[in-house]
Amino acid sequence: MSGERNPGKPLEGRVLADTDLVTLTDLCRSCMVKTETITLLVDEGILDPVGDNVERWRFSVGSLRRVKTAVHLQRDLGVNLAGAALALDLLDRIAELERL
């Protein structure tokens, strides 16, 4: 897959391009969450993986920020997943408007 990082290299210490894709394992490790958490975020529409099944899922670099923000909203602020999805959509919209 174009943009996919070298599977033998750890993510730590690497500068990732916007076009890079990371594995489910790398995403979990980088965000310090379990696979189940990522699956819930996908089910809620917070993440949109590439790949036809969980074993083949790849995530954009932007997914790292989305996971960390969703986890922060849940753990630290007590926001449920639906609320986290709404907050992330609003943050994305604000960023889009600021670019105009």
Biopython code that builds the backbone (N, CA, C, O; Angstrom):
import numpy as np
from Bio.PDB.StructureBuilder import StructureBuilder

atoms = [
    (1, "MET", "N", (0.830, -1.176, 0.000)),
    (1, "MET", "CA", (0.000, 0.000, 0.000)),
    (1, "MET", "C", (0.878, 1.243, 0.000)),
    (1, "MET", "O", (1.786, 1.343, 0.825)),
    (2, "SER", "N", (0.646, 2.157, -0.864)),
    (2, "SER", "CA", (1.428, 3.388, -0.928)),
    (2, "SER", "C", (1.216, 4.196, 0.339)),
    (2, "SER", "O", (0.088, 4.351, 0.806)),
    (3, "GLY", "N", (2.300, 4.707, 0.888)),
    (3, "GLY", "CA", (2.196, 5.505, 2.098)),
    (3, "GLY", "C", (2.236, 4.699, 3.374)),
    (3, "GLY", "O", (2.365, 5.267, 4.458)),
    (4, "GLU", "N", (2.128, 3.382, 3.269)),
    (4, "GLU", "CA", (2.148, 2.567, 4.486)),
    (4, "GLU", "C", (3.571, 2.496, 4.997)),
    (4, "GLU", "O", (4.517, 2.311, 4.231)),
    (5, "ARG", "N", (3.708, 2.644, 6.295)),
    (5, "ARG", "CA", (5.037, 2.622, 6.894)),
    (5, "ARG", "C", (5.630, 1.235, 6.779)),
    (5, "ARG", "O", (4.912, 0.258, 6.569)),
    (6, "ASN", "N", (6.930, 1.151, 6.915)),
    (6, "ASN", "CA", (7.639, -0.115, 6.877)),
    (6, "ASN", "C", (7.238, -0.926, 8.109)),
    (6, "ASN", "O", (7.514, -0.497, 9.229)),
    (7, "PRO", "N", (6.587, -2.100, 7.935)),
    (7, "PRO", "CA", (6.088, -2.867, 9.083)),
    (7, "PRO", "C", (7.153, -3.285, 10.076)),
    (7, "PRO", "O", (6.829, -3.556, 11.233)),
    (8, "GLY", "N", (8.413, -3.348, 9.668)),
    (8, "GLY", "CA", (9.456, -3.768, 10.577)),
    (8, "GLY", "C", (9.968, -2.649, 11.469)),
    (8, "GLY", "O", (10.662, -2.916, 12.449)),
    (9, "LYS", "N", (9.640, -1.403, 11.150)),
    (9, "LYS", "CA", (10.148, -0.257, 11.902)),
    (9, "LYS", "C", (9.110, 0.244, 12.899)),
    (9, "LYS", "O", (7.930, 0.335, 12.561)),
    (10, "PRO", "N", (9.521, 0.565, 14.105)),
    (10, "PRO", "CA", (8.568, 1.126, 15.065)),
    (10, "PRO", "C", (8.205, 2.556, 14.679)),
    (10, "PRO", "O", (8.978, 3.241, 14.008)),
    (11, "LEU", "N", (7.027, 3.001, 15.105)),
    (11, "LEU", "CA", (6.577, 4.368, 14.828)),
    (11, "LEU", "C", (7.360, 5.386, 15.639)),
    (11, "LEU", "O", (7.601, 6.503, 15.180)),
    (12, "GLU", "N", (7.752, 5.003, 16.834)),
    (12, "GLU", "CA", (8.427, 5.918, 17.740)),
    (12, "GLU", "C", (9.637, 6.559, 17.073)),
    (12, "GLU", "O", (10.463, 5.870, 16.474)),
    (13, "GLY", "N", (9.738, 7.869, 17.179)),
    (13, "GLY", "CA", (10.894, 8.579, 16.662)),
    (13, "GLY", "C", (10.843, 8.855, 15.168)),
    (13, "GLY", "O", (11.783, 9.434, 14.623)),
    (14, "ARG", "N", (9.774, 8.458, 14.493)),
    (14, "ARG", "CA", (9.640, 8.698, 13.058)),
    (14, "ARG", "C", (8.792, 9.927, 12.810)),
    (14, "ARG", "O", (7.845, 10.203, 13.547)),
    (15, "VAL", "N", (9.134, 10.654, 11.779)),
    (15, "VAL", "CA", (8.294, 11.756, 11.317)),
    (15, "VAL", "C", (7.382, 11.172, 10.249)),
    (15, "VAL", "O", (7.847, 10.629, 9.247)),
    (16, "LEU", "N", (6.079, 11.290, 10.477)),
    (16, "LEU", "CA", (5.119, 10.706, 9.551)),
    (16, "LEU", "C", (4.564, 11.775, 8.617)),
    (16, "LEU", "O", (4.270, 12.895, 9.036)),
    (17, "ALA", "N", (4.430, 11.416, 7.367)),
    (17, "ALA", "CA", (3.814, 12.303, 6.379)),
    (17, "ALA", "C", (2.301, 12.142, 6.463)),
    (17, "ALA", "O", (1.798, 11.133, 6.956)),
    (18, "ASP", "N", (1.582, 13.151, 5.973)),
    (18, "ASP", "CA", (0.115, 13.084, 5.980)),
    (18, "ASP", "C", (-0.410, 11.892, 5.198)),
    (18, "ASP", "O", (-1.511, 11.410, 5.463)),
    (19, "THR", "N", (0.366, 11.414, 4.239)),
    (19, "THR", "CA", (-0.076, 10.304, 3.404)),
    (19, "THR", "C", (0.261, 8.935, 3.983)),
    (19, "THR", "O", (-0.176, 7.917, 3.447)),
    (20, "ASP", "N", (1.028, 8.895, 5.064)),
    (20, "ASP", "CA", (1.380, 7.612, 5.683)),
    (20, "ASP", "C", (0.148, 6.962, 6.293)),
    (20, "ASP", "O", (-0.757, 7.639, 6.781)),
    (21, "LEU", "N", (0.136, 5.645, 6.255)),
    (21, "LEU", "CA", (-0.904, 4.864, 6.909)),
    (21, "LEU", "C", (-0.252, 4.026, 8.002)),
    (21, "LEU", "O", (0.860, 3.526, 7.835)),
    (22, "VAL", "N", (-0.953, 3.880, 9.116)),
    (22, "VAL", "CA", (-0.428, 3.086, 10.231)),
    (22, "VAL", "C", (-1.362, 1.918, 10.491)),
    (22, "VAL", "O", (-2.558, 1.983, 10.207)),
    (23, "THR", "N", (-0.798, 0.852, 11.035)),
    (23, "THR", "CA", (-1.585, -0.341, 11.337)),
    (23, "THR", "C", (-2.401, -0.131, 12.617)),
    (23, "THR", "O", (-2.173, 0.809, 13.377)),
    (24, "LEU", "N", (-3.338, -1.020, 12.823)),
    (24, "LEU", "CA", (-4.130, -1.014, 14.052)),
    (24, "LEU", "C", (-3.223, -1.165, 15.265)),
    (24, "LEU", "O", (-3.402, -0.471, 16.266)),
    (25, "THR", "N", (-2.256, -2.063, 15.180)),
    (25, "THR", "CA", (-1.315, -2.280, 16.280)),
    (25, "THR", "C", (-0.537, -1.009, 16.593)),
    (25, "THR", "O", (-0.397, -0.631, 17.756)),
    (26, "ASP", "N", (-0.030, -0.350, 15.550)),
    (26, "ASP", "CA", (0.722, 0.892, 15.745)),
    (26, "ASP", "C", (-0.149, 1.986, 16.344)),
    (26, "ASP", "O", (0.294, 2.731, 17.218)),
    (27, "LEU", "N", (-1.384, 2.079, 15.875)),
    (27, "LEU", "CA", (-2.305, 3.093, 16.394)),
    (27, "LEU", "C", (-2.579, 2.847, 17.879)),
    (27, "LEU", "O", (-2.547, 3.777, 18.685)),
    (28, "CYS", "N", (-2.847, 1.598, 18.231)),
    (28, "CYS", "CA", (-3.098, 1.247, 19.638)),
    (28, "CYS", "C", (-1.877, 1.556, 20.501)),
    (28, "CYS", "O", (-2.004, 2.142, 21.577)),
    (29, "ARG", "N", (-0.721, 1.171, 20.038)),
    (29, "ARG", "CA", (0.515, 1.377, 20.794)),
    (29, "ARG", "C", (0.795, 2.881, 20.960)),
    (29, "ARG", "O", (1.123, 3.338, 22.054)),
    (30, "SER", "N", (0.665, 3.627, 19.884)),
    (30, "SER", "CA", (0.971, 5.059, 19.926)),
    (30, "SER", "C", (0.007, 5.841, 20.815)),
    (30, "SER", "O", (0.392, 6.812, 21.465)),
    (31, "CYS", "N", (-1.252, 5.402, 20.834)),
    (31, "CYS", "CA", (-2.270, 6.115, 21.621)),
    (31, "CYS", "C", (-2.512, 5.469, 22.979)),
    (31, "CYS", "O", (-3.311, 5.963, 23.775)),
    (32, "MET", "N", (-1.817, 4.363, 23.241)),
    (32, "MET", "CA", (-1.952, 3.632, 24.504)),
    (32, "MET", "C", (-3.401, 3.234, 24.789)),
    (32, "MET", "O", (-3.929, 3.482, 25.874)),
    (33, "VAL", "N", (-4.033, 2.608, 23.784)),
    (33, "VAL", "CA", (-5.397, 2.110, 23.925)),
    (33, "VAL", "C", (-5.451, 0.671, 23.435)),
    (33, "VAL", "O", (-4.540, 0.198, 22.755)),
    (34, "LYS", "N", (-6.520, -0.011, 23.786)),
    (34, "LYS", "CA", (-6.724, -1.393, 23.352)),
    (34, "LYS", "C", (-7.434, -1.415, 21.999)),
    (34, "LYS", "O", (-8.055, -0.436, 21.585)),
    (35, "THR", "N", (-7.324, -2.544, 21.333)),
    (35, "THR", "CA", (-7.988, -2.741, 20.040)),
    (35, "THR", "C", (-9.487, -2.478, 20.148)),
    (35, "THR", "O", (-10.090, -1.913, 19.236)),
    (36, "GLU", "N", (-10.078, -2.886, 21.252)),
    (36, "GLU", "CA", (-11.520, -2.697, 21.455)),
    (36, "GLU", "C", (-11.897, -1.212, 21.416)),
    (36, "GLU", "O", (-12.963, -0.849, 20.918)),
    (37, "THR", "N", (-11.024, -0.367, 21.939)),
    (37, "THR", "CA", (-11.282, 1.074, 21.925)),
    (37, "THR", "C", (-11.328, 1.584, 20.491)),
    (37, "THR", "O", (-12.216, 2.357, 20.129)),
    (38, "ILE", "N", (-10.374, 1.153, 19.680)),
    (38, "ILE", "CA", (-10.336, 1.583, 18.275)),
    (38, "ILE", "C", (-11.575, 1.078, 17.546)),
    (38, "ILE", "O", (-12.171, 1.805, 16.751)),
    (39, "THR", "N", (-11.963, -0.166, 17.816)),
    (39, "THR", "CA", (-13.159, -0.731, 17.185)),
    (39, "THR", "C", (-14.396, 0.090, 17.535)),
    (39, "THR", "O", (-15.235, 0.349, 16.672)),
    (40, "LEU", "N", (-14.510, 0.496, 18.784)),
    (40, "LEU", "CA", (-15.640, 1.344, 19.187)),
    (40, "LEU", "C", (-15.611, 2.692, 18.467)),
    (40, "LEU", "O", (-16.656, 3.201, 18.061)),
    (41, "LEU", "N", (-14.425, 3.266, 18.307)),
    (41, "LEU", "CA", (-14.304, 4.546, 17.614)),
    (41, "LEU", "C", (-14.667, 4.404, 16.139)),
    (41, "LEU", "O", (-15.253, 5.314, 15.552)),
    (42, "VAL", "N", (-14.325, 3.278, 15.544)),
    (42, "VAL", "CA", (-14.715, 3.017, 14.154)),
    (42, "VAL", "C", (-16.233, 2.865, 14.073)),
    (42, "VAL", "O", (-16.870, 3.444, 13.193)),
    (43, "ASP", "N", (-16.813, 2.089, 14.989)),
    (43, "ASP", "CA", (-18.263, 1.875, 15.004)),
    (43, "ASP", "C", (-19.028, 3.188, 15.173)),
    (43, "ASP", "O", (-20.114, 3.351, 14.618)),
    (44, "GLU", "N", (-18.465, 4.115, 15.933)),
    (44, "GLU", "CA", (-19.114, 5.405, 16.195)),
    (44, "GLU", "C", (-18.892, 6.394, 15.051)),
    (44, "GLU", "O", (-19.495, 7.467, 15.031)),
    (45, "GLY", "N", (-18.028, 6.035, 14.101)),
    (45, "GLY", "CA", (-17.762, 6.920, 12.971)),
    (45, "GLY", "C", (-16.669, 7.940, 13.234)),
    (45, "GLY", "O", (-16.461, 8.849, 12.432)),
    (46, "ILE", "N", (-15.969, 7.795, 14.353)),
    (46, "ILE", "CA", (-14.889, 8.719, 14.702)),
    (46, "ILE", "C", (-13.658, 8.440, 13.841)),
    (46, "ILE", "O", (-12.924, 9.360, 13.482)),
    (47, "LEU", "N", (-13.441, 7.174, 13.516)),
    (47, "LEU", "CA", (-12.322, 6.770, 12.655)),
    (47, "LEU", "C", (-12.870, 6.065, 11.428)),
    (47, "LEU", "O", (-13.902, 5.397, 11.481)),
    (48, "ASP", "N", (-12.160, 6.227, 10.325)),
    (48, "ASP", "CA", (-12.554, 5.600, 9.069)),
    (48, "ASP", "C", (-11.353, 4.849, 8.492)),
    (48, "ASP", "O", (-10.578, 5.408, 7.716)),
    (49, "PRO", "N", (-11.204, 3.578, 8.876)),
    (49, "PRO", "CA", (-10.021, 2.835, 8.421)),
    (49, "PRO", "C", (-10.112, 2.445, 6.949)),
    (49, "PRO", "O", (-11.193, 2.366, 6.366)),
    (50, "VAL", "N", (-8.941, 2.207, 6.375)),
    (50, "VAL", "CA", (-8.833, 1.636, 5.043)),
    (50, "VAL", "C", (-8.635, 0.144, 5.255)),
    (50, "VAL", "O", (-7.874, -0.253, 6.138)),
    (51, "GLY", "N", (-9.294, -0.684, 4.476)),
    (51, "GLY", "CA", (-9.149, -2.133, 4.615)),
    (51, "GLY", "C", (-10.491, -2.788, 4.837)),
    (51, "GLY", "O", (-11.393, -2.199, 5.433)),
    (52, "ASP", "N", (-10.618, -4.014, 4.352)),
    (52, "ASP", "CA", (-11.910, -4.689, 4.370)),
    (52, "ASP", "C", (-12.189, -5.494, 5.635)),
    (52, "ASP", "O", (-13.310, -5.971, 5.817)),
    (53, "ASN", "N", (-11.202, -5.657, 6.514)),
    (53, "ASN", "CA", (-11.458, -6.323, 7.798)),
    (53, "ASN", "C", (-10.448, -5.822, 8.827)),
    (53, "ASN", "O", (-9.460, -5.177, 8.477)),
    (54, "VAL", "N", (-10.700, -6.116, 10.072)),
    (54, "VAL", "CA", (-9.889, -5.597, 11.174)),
    (54, "VAL", "C", (-8.403, -5.914, 10.990)),
    (54, "VAL", "O", (-7.553, -5.071, 11.280)),
    (55, "GLU", "N", (-8.089, -7.091, 10.523)),
    (55, "GLU", "CA", (-6.680, -7.478, 10.347)),
    (55, "GLU", "C", (-5.978, -6.623, 9.291)),
    (55, "GLU", "O", (-4.758, -6.465, 9.337)),
    (56, "ARG", "N", (-6.723, -6.080, 8.359)),
    (56, "ARG", "CA", (-6.143, -5.282, 7.275)),
    (56, "ARG", "C", (-6.333, -3.780, 7.466)),
    (56, "ARG", "O", (-5.907, -2.991, 6.623)),
    (57, "TRP", "N", (-6.960, -3.384, 8.551)),
    (57, "TRP", "CA", (-7.200, -1.963, 8.770)),
    (57, "TRP", "C", (-5.900, -1.173, 8.781)),
    (57, "TRP", "O", (-4.907, -1.593, 9.375)),
    (58, "ARG", "N", (-5.922, -0.027, 8.117)),
    (58, "ARG", "CA", (-4.848, 0.958, 8.145)),
    (58, "ARG", "C", (-5.510, 2.304, 8.399)),
    (58, "ARG", "O", (-6.633, 2.554, 7.960)),
    (59, "PHE", "N", (-4.804, 3.155, 9.108)),
    (59, "PHE", "CA", (-5.363, 4.441, 9.521)),
    (59, "PHE", "C", (-4.469, 5.581, 9.070)),
    (59, "PHE", "O", (-3.246, 5.450, 9.033)),
    (60, "SER", "N", (-5.087, 6.693, 8.729)),
    (60, "SER", "CA", (-4.325, 7.879, 8.354)),
    (60, "SER", "C", (-3.615, 8.431, 9.580)),
    (60, "SER", "O", (-3.974, 8.124, 10.717)),
    (61, "VAL", "N", (-2.615, 9.241, 9.330)),
    (61, "VAL", "CA", (-1.865, 9.865, 10.423)),
    (61, "VAL", "C", (-2.798, 10.730, 11.284)),
    (61, "VAL", "O", (-2.609, 10.826, 12.497)),
    (62, "GLY", "N", (-3.793, 11.352, 10.665)),
    (62, "GLY", "CA", (-4.755, 12.160, 11.411)),
    (62, "GLY", "C", (-5.539, 11.368, 12.441)),
    (62, "GLY", "O", (-6.083, 11.940, 13.386)),
    (63, "SER", "N", (-5.598, 10.055, 12.264)),
    (63, "SER", "CA", (-6.298, 9.200, 13.233)),
    (63, "SER", "C", (-5.626, 9.230, 14.597)),
    (63, "SER", "O", (-6.293, 9.081, 15.621)),
    (64, "LEU", "N", (-4.318, 9.421, 14.619)),
    (64, "LEU", "CA", (-3.600, 9.500, 15.902)),
    (64, "LEU", "C", (-4.170, 10.632, 16.754)),
    (64, "LEU", "O", (-4.450, 10.444, 17.938)),
    (65, "ARG", "N", (-4.339, 11.801, 16.150)),
    (65, "ARG", "CA", (-4.890, 12.956, 16.874)),
    (65, "ARG", "C", (-6.332, 12.695, 17.283)),
    (65, "ARG", "O", (-6.727, 13.013, 18.404)),
    (66, "ARG", "N", (-7.121, 12.116, 16.381)),
    (66, "ARG", "CA", (-8.536, 11.864, 16.680)),
    (66, "ARG", "C", (-8.692, 10.897, 17.860)),
    (66, "ARG", "O", (-9.534, 11.108, 18.733)),
    (67, "VAL", "N", (-7.880, 9.845, 17.882)),
    (67, "VAL", "CA", (-7.961, 8.887, 18.993)),
    (67, "VAL", "C", (-7.576, 9.565, 20.296)),
    (67, "VAL", "O", (-8.278, 9.432, 21.298)),
    (68, "LYS", "N", (-6.471, 10.287, 20.289)),
    (68, "LYS", "CA", (-6.014, 10.943, 21.521)),
    (68, "LYS", "C", (-7.049, 11.953, 22.017)),
    (68, "LYS", "O", (-7.281, 12.059, 23.222)),
    (69, "THR", "N", (-7.666, 12.689, 21.107)),
    (69, "THR", "CA", (-8.687, 13.662, 21.504)),
    (69, "THR", "C", (-9.930, 12.956, 22.047)),
    (69, "THR", "O", (-10.483, 13.367, 23.067)),
    (70, "ALA", "N", (-10.367, 11.896, 21.365)),
    (70, "ALA", "CA", (-11.550, 11.155, 21.824)),
    (70, "ALA", "C", (-11.313, 10.542, 23.200)),
    (70, "ALA", "O", (-12.190, 10.586, 24.063)),
    (71, "VAL", "N", (-10.138, 9.974, 23.401)),
    (71, "VAL", "CA", (-9.806, 9.374, 24.696)),
    (71, "VAL", "C", (-9.768, 10.449, 25.784)),
    (71, "VAL", "O", (-10.259, 10.232, 26.892)),
    (72, "HIS", "N", (-9.190, 11.595, 25.469)),
    (72, "HIS", "CA", (-9.157, 12.710, 26.430)),
    (72, "HIS", "C", (-10.578, 13.154, 26.787)),
    (72, "HIS", "O", (-10.891, 13.346, 27.961)),
    (73, "LEU", "N", (-11.418, 13.313, 25.796)),
    (73, "LEU", "CA", (-12.798, 13.734, 26.055)),
    (73, "LEU", "C", (-13.526, 12.730, 26.944)),
    (73, "LEU", "O", (-14.287, 13.121, 27.829)),
    (74, "GLN", "N", (-13.296, 11.447, 26.712)),
    (74, "GLN", "CA", (-13.957, 10.411, 27.499)),
    (74, "GLN", "C", (-13.388, 10.303, 28.912)),
    (74, "GLN", "O", (-14.123, 10.398, 29.895)),
    (75, "ARG", "N", (-12.085, 10.106, 29.003)),
    (75, "ARG", "CA", (-11.457, 9.838, 30.310)),
    (75, "ARG", "C", (-11.429, 11.062, 31.211)),
    (75, "ARG", "O", (-11.762, 10.978, 32.392)),
    (76, "ASP", "N", (-11.037, 12.180, 30.662)),
    (76, "ASP", "CA", (-10.807, 13.364, 31.494)),
    (76, "ASP", "C", (-12.038, 14.248, 31.656)),
    (76, "ASP", "O", (-12.187, 14.930, 32.670)),
    (77, "LEU", "N", (-12.918, 14.237, 30.660)),
    (77, "LEU", "CA", (-14.068, 15.138, 30.708)),
    (77, "LEU", "C", (-15.397, 14.408, 30.842)),
    (77, "LEU", "O", (-16.435, 15.052, 30.993)),
    (78, "GLY", "N", (-15.390, 13.081, 30.791)),
    (78, "GLY", "CA", (-16.613, 12.308, 30.979)),
    (78, "GLY", "C", (-17.581, 12.368, 29.814)),
    (78, "GLY", "O", (-18.770, 12.106, 29.992)),
    (79, "VAL", "N", (-17.101, 12.707, 28.620)),
    (79, "VAL", "CA", (-17.960, 12.787, 27.437)),
    (79, "VAL", "C", (-18.152, 11.377, 26.881)),
    (79, "VAL", "O", (-17.198, 10.602, 26.808)),
    (80, "ASN", "N", (-19.392, 11.040, 26.485)),
    (80, "ASN", "CA", (-19.618, 9.718, 25.897)),
    (80, "ASN", "C", (-19.149, 9.703, 24.441)),
    (80, "ASN", "O", (-18.779, 10.742, 23.893)),
    (81, "LEU", "N", (-19.166, 8.522, 23.818)),
    (81, "LEU", "CA", (-18.647, 8.399, 22.456)),
    (81, "LEU", "C", (-19.402, 9.262, 21.451)),
    (81, "LEU", "O", (-18.787, 9.863, 20.570)),
    (82, "ALA", "N", (-20.711, 9.328, 21.572)),
    (82, "ALA", "CA", (-21.488, 10.161, 20.651)),
    (82, "ALA", "C", (-21.104, 11.628, 20.809)),
    (82, "ALA", "O", (-20.990, 12.355, 19.821)),
    (83, "GLY", "N", (-20.907, 12.059, 22.043)),
    (83, "GLY", "CA", (-20.472, 13.433, 22.292)),
    (83, "GLY", "C", (-19.070, 13.689, 21.774)),
    (83, "GLY", "O", (-18.785, 14.767, 21.252)),
    (84, "ALA", "N", (-18.192, 12.706, 21.914)),
    (84, "ALA", "CA", (-16.829, 12.842, 21.389)),
    (84, "ALA", "C", (-16.853, 12.946, 19.873)),
    (84, "ALA", "O", (-16.111, 13.738, 19.293)),
    (85, "ALA", "N", (-17.706, 12.149, 19.225)),
    (85, "ALA", "CA", (-17.824, 12.202, 17.761)),
    (85, "ALA", "C", (-18.300, 13.585, 17.322)),
    (85, "ALA", "O", (-17.772, 14.150, 16.363)),
    (86, "LEU", "N", (-19.285, 14.124, 18.014)),
    (86, "LEU", "CA", (-19.796, 15.464, 17.696)),
    (86, "LEU", "C", (-18.711, 16.519, 17.908)),
    (86, "LEU", "O", (-18.519, 17.389, 17.059)),
    (87, "ALA", "N", (-18.011, 16.447, 19.022)),
    (87, "ALA", "CA", (-16.944, 17.421, 19.312)),
    (87, "ALA", "C", (-15.848, 17.363, 18.253)),
    (87, "ALA", "O", (-15.361, 18.404, 17.813)),
    (88, "LEU", "N", (-15.458, 16.166, 17.841)),
    (88, "LEU", "CA", (-14.425, 16.027, 16.811)),
    (88, "LEU", "C", (-14.896, 16.577, 15.472)),
    (88, "LEU", "O", (-14.124, 17.219, 14.760)),
    (89, "ASP", "N", (-16.154, 16.333, 15.123)),
    (89, "ASP", "CA", (-16.698, 16.896, 13.883)),
    (89, "ASP", "C", (-16.688, 18.420, 13.927)),
    (89, "ASP", "O", (-16.352, 19.071, 12.938)),
    (90, "LEU", "N", (-17.057, 18.987, 15.072)),
    (90, "LEU", "CA", (-17.054, 20.446, 15.218)),
    (90, "LEU", "C", (-15.635, 21.003, 15.156)),
    (90, "LEU", "O", (-15.406, 22.037, 14.529)),
    (91, "LEU", "N", (-14.680, 20.333, 15.799)),
    (91, "LEU", "CA", (-13.284, 20.771, 15.738)),
    (91, "LEU", "C", (-12.757, 20.713, 14.302)),
    (91, "LEU", "O", (-12.020, 21.601, 13.872)),
    (92, "ASP", "N", (-13.135, 19.670, 13.564)),
    (92, "ASP", "CA", (-12.733, 19.565, 12.158)),
    (92, "ASP", "C", (-13.332, 20.706, 11.340)),
    (92, "ASP", "O", (-12.663, 21.283, 10.483)),
    (93, "ARG", "N", (-14.580, 21.024, 11.607)),
    (93, "ARG", "CA", (-15.257, 22.108, 10.874)),
    (93, "ARG", "C", (-14.605, 23.454, 11.179)),
    (93, "ARG", "O", (-14.416, 24.270, 10.277)),
    (94, "ILE", "N", (-14.262, 23.688, 12.438)),
    (94, "ILE", "CA", (-13.584, 24.932, 12.816)),
    (94, "ILE", "C", (-12.253, 25.043, 12.094)),
    (94, "ILE", "O", (-11.922, 26.101, 11.558)),
    (95, "ALA", "N", (-11.483, 23.952, 12.078)),
    (95, "ALA", "CA", (-10.180, 23.960, 11.392)),
    (95, "ALA", "C", (-10.364, 24.234, 9.902)),
    (95, "ALA", "O", (-9.571, 24.955, 9.297)),
    (96, "GLU", "N", (-11.399, 23.665, 9.321)),
    (96, "GLU", "CA", (-11.686, 23.884, 7.895)),
    (96, "GLU", "C", (-12.026, 25.358, 7.628)),
    (96, "GLU", "O", (-11.556, 25.941, 6.651)),
    (97, "LEU", "N", (-12.834, 25.944, 8.491)),
    (97, "LEU", "CA", (-13.201, 27.352, 8.332)),
    (97, "LEU", "C", (-12.007, 28.275, 8.528)),
    (97, "LEU", "O", (-11.900, 29.303, 7.859)),
    (98, "GLU", "N", (-11.110, 27.917, 9.439)),
    (98, "GLU", "CA", (-9.924, 28.728, 9.679)),
    (98, "GLU", "C", (-8.964, 28.715, 8.487)),
    (98, "GLU", "O", (-8.206, 29.664, 8.286)),
    (99, "ARG", "N", (-8.999, 27.638, 7.699)),
    (99, "ARG", "CA", (-8.139, 27.546, 6.518)),
    (99, "ARG", "C", (-8.628, 28.425, 5.382)),
    (99, "ARG", "O", (-7.860, 28.741, 4.473)),
    (100, "LEU", "N", (-9.894, 28.826, 5.416)),
    (100, "LEU", "CA", (-10.464, 29.665, 4.326)),
    (100, "LEU", "C", (-9.969, 31.085, 4.376)),
    (100, "LEU", "O", (-10.351, 31.902, 3.538)),
]
sb = StructureBuilder()
sb.init_structure("model")
sb.init_model(0)
sb.init_chain("A")
sb.init_seg("    ")
for serial, (resi, resn, name, xyz) in enumerate(atoms, 1):
    if name == "N":
        sb.init_residue(resn, " ", resi, " ")
    sb.init_atom(name, np.array(xyz, "f"), 0.0, 1.0, " ", f" {name:<3s}", serial, name[0])
structure = sb.get_structure()
